[in-house]
């Protein structure tokens, strides 16, 4: 049993060490090759995760396989910190994503999003000019609004933008809905997915809704500075973080089991260091091997 616990801890951490190598490599590659703000934003978290995985897994592997109690104790301490951080982040992510839903608009299949519906923390993050500048740049770099266009064949085989009736029945993502078109309440007239006629009877509504004044038919501007775009990003963050919460729960359960096995391995090492047998006859050596399973 006790030898088995060391073997399991050692084996799992060896696999974790192997996984950390491509993760660290990906982070280093991004740091040297990334040309966009989106990719540059990812490089340091990936590098830190890769280094942390490598150090912790090496400590667990060496401590379990070589019966090095001090390494296993370091491993237990690091694992405790990781588990505590994951639990804290999971609770935090659940709380800050517990508010906000898309709203149905009459005559439209897609949903629209209001920034005021989301938690204070999310609102503050996407409203902060420093954060939003990077997020806005990422949204533009993905060219999501350029990809939103749909075309239909007309007489002679010429392609023309899809009509408004087709657009209104589409299922748009939160970012497409919030960043690539003006809010429906503005009353602007559809020309194509990212070009709208802002004249006519919509002027009174537009004067009252700040997002209507922020809308621009300039393809580099659109509604990237609108609160509806910030709300769309918040909605995407909510979806992503909810998936992360589910993954974290599975990871936490796995790490707790591994932590218990590591505790057994520490007890195993102490018995080894004190000269207590494992229930079987041991060979007498002046320098016994420490690689035992």
Beta strands, then each sheet from edge to edge (+ up, - down):
strand 1: 103-104
strand 2: 111-112
strand 3: 151-153
strand 4: 159-161
strand 5: 189-192
strand 6: 195-197
sheet 1: 1+ 2-
sheet 2: 3+ 4-
sheet 3: 5+ 6-
end
